[in-house]
């Protein structure tokens, strides 16, 4: 694995842990696709740092469980702004 990929994986993992960010938020910040972030966190990180991978996995699972709520809030906000 290339050096810049290793650095990105660790950097993104730390960002997700510190801010409890979603995959989309991390992808936007690091200017890569959400598929890249997902692959980094689920495939590359566990081979590099298992402890960090467990922490990230826990946050990603929490985000996944809450995403239906976030989507509902975004839709509600969208139509509320349209109405006004």
Helices and strands as residue ranges (DSSP letters): H 3-19, H 23-30, H 34-39, I 40-44, H 45-48, H 50-83
